[in-house]
Amino acid sequence: MTRNNRGPRGSYAVGLARRAKIVEAAALRFAQEGYHRTPLTLIAQDVGITEGGLLHHFRSKKHLLLAVMEHRFVSEEEWWSRLPEPMTGLGTLRAMVAATERHLTEPGLIELFVLISAEAADADSAAHTLFAARYERAIDELAEQLRRGVDDGSLRADTDCKAVARECIAVSDGLQLQWVISGGTLDLVEAVRLHTDRIARTITPDGTGL
């Protein structure tokens, strides 16, 4: 028998697909035009629904913002997972620079990241839960990449991989804040490159930079 797509399971699948389309459309609009400059009506039009239909899936623009940030984090994790294997220690640090270049192709999402980071300081907020999980995963995964460099001898045996990962992510996120505050005048890629180069010179056996 053919499954009735209008049944409970079919309706659920349709709803998930609609939510995904809304998040993708919002991510594109926010990336291009910024969060505050993008009305919900425009996102709804992109998806082919009314604003009321959009609000059926996301109770407010802030709820949609959280979904877009989660989408960005998942997209970043997928990008890192597609990097060539095995990744050497220096290769991992170079990837940090490449990731920054990728961020700059979606400047609006950098603004969103900074905007919602402030809200994440509230332990009772949904943003806090989202960001806490993001940092835990990102630090652990970057540290694991660096440990491969220790194992293959491209990084010093005494490298504290988790501490280096935490510092690299903290500097990258802090520089994104400075980039937003500067109105985009800060050379974000160069700033990240300079930092990772300094890190490389301290954790490679022969002091090699990027």
C-alpha positions, -999 to +999 in steps of 0.1 A: +000+000+000+011+036-006+017+056+025-006+085+030+016+115+032-012+134+049-012+111+079+005+120+112+040+107+101+037+123+066+026+157+082+055+155+106+080+149+077+064+178+058+067+201+088+104+192+093+111+199+056+093+232+058+113+242+090+145+233+072+136+255+042+128+284+065+161+281+083+181+279+051+162+309+037+167+329+069+204+319+070+209+332+035+190+365+041+207+371+075+241+364+059+235+388+030+215+416+046+219+412+084+195+401+111+179+435+119+175+445+083+156+413+073+119+412+080+101+379+086+078+387+057+107+385+033+119+352+046+083+338+044+081+350+008+113+332-001+098+300+012+064+306-004+044+309+028+028+337+048+044+353+078+017+336+099+028+303+084+064+310+094+054+319+129+036+285+131+071+269+130+091+296+148+073+316+175+094+347+170+123+361+151+146+353+180+136+316+179+144+316+142+178+332+150+187+304+173+178+279+147+200+297+122+229+297+146+225+260+152+224+256+114+257+275+111+273+254+138+263+222+120+275+236+087+309+244+103+312+209+117+304+194+083+330+216+067+357+204+091+347+168+086+353+172+048+389+183+053+416+160+039+426+131+061+449+126+078+452+162+090+486+172+103+492+196+132+501+225+110+473+216+086+448+219+114+461+254+122+460+264+085+424+252+085+416+277+112+426+304+087+406+288+059+376+286+082+379+324+088+380+330+051+348+310+048+331+330+076+338+362+057+317+349+027+287+352+051+294+384+070+258+387+083+263+354+101+293+367+119+271+396+131+245+370+143+271+350+161+283+381+180+247+392+187+236+359+202+269+353+220+259+380+245+226+363+252+244+330+258+259+345+290+224+340+306+225+304+320+187+302+317+186+311+280+183+287+250+213+304+236+234+293+266+225+257+260+233+259+223+266+277+228+277+255+257+272+224+235+290+241+206+321+250+226+324+216+241+322+199+207+344+224+190+372+223+216+372+185+218+372+180+180+400+206+174+420+191+203+417+157+187+429+171+153+460+185+171+467+152+189+471+136+155+499+161+150+515+150+183+512+114+173+528+119+139+556+140+153+546+173+135+538+188+169+558+187+201+550+158+224+544+182+253+517+201+235+486+207+256+462+201+227+430+210+246+445+243+259+457+252+224+423+244+209+405+265+236+429+294+229+425+292+191+387+292+193+386+320+219+408+342+198+389+335+166+355+343+183+370+374+200+383+386+167+349+382+151+336+405+178+363+431+170+355+427+133+319+436+139+327+465+161+352+478+136+325+478+109+344+452+090+376+472+087+397+447+108+416+423+086+400+393+102+418+366+082+452+382+087+446+386+125+437+349+128+467+339+106+491+359+128+478+342+159+479+307+145+514+314+132+526+323+167+509+292+181+526+271+154+560+284+163+556+274+199+543+238+194+562+226+164+595+207+172+616+231+150+597+263+156+581+262+121+553+287+115+525+284+091 
